[in-house]
Amino acid sequence: MEPIQDEIPGLVIQTVRQPENQAATIQQQFAEFHQLNPWVLTALEELTSDYVARGAERVGIGMLFEVLRWRYLQATAGSDEFHLNNNFRSRYFRLLIERHPEWASKFEVRALRTD
């Protein structure tokens, strides 16, 4: 039985690359991860744009992460594991709002607890 795949228009799935220096701060790890995987932000932007266009009043970065994980796994085969660190949620949220200030009222903002 062929798996059903939900496509994200225009999204090109790429291999996730992990930072080598795991002793760094969360912010340093995020900066390196983001540099290695710029497509993650693009995918989150596309998901958010689609969700807002459908009339969403609130958007959760956790929900977006889970949708991205699900769609990524649906779109790939093989033994590669998808590692999207939950510690990066707040950093991606802040990038989304920086690039799309019109979405600020759609997300709940909390203070960062770590660097």
Secondary structure, 3 states (H helix, E strand, C coil): CCCCCCCCCCCCCCCCCCCCCCCCCHHHHHHHHHHHCCHHHHHHHHHHHHHHHCCCCCCCHHHHHHHHHHHHHHHCCCCCCCCCCHHHHHHHHHHHHHHCHHHHHHCCCCCCCCC
